[in-house]
Amino acid sequence: MFTLVEFCSSNMLKGTEDIYQKLDEDPGIDVLDYGCLNNCGLCSKAFFVLVDGEIVSAMTADKLLEKIYKRIEKNNEKLEKEFDDLS
């Protein structure tokens, strides 16, 4: 299953373009950018993305990338547990 990471174009202009490019190179991650993700208050204060629909934010781009990968790992572990529970 692919992880979806959504970027706000306005937030990307503030410094998350490199993160977008890095994630776009990962074959297990789908990245999209939108003109606006309707989180203007957060957008004006921090870097942020949506990872599978959940907000992930940080004060620096490097920290955001770290938190994105942690969220992806957490989501994958949760999915694996759900699949294990089914068998």
Order of alpha helices (4+ residues) and beta strands (2+ residues): beta-alpha-beta-alpha-beta-beta-alpha
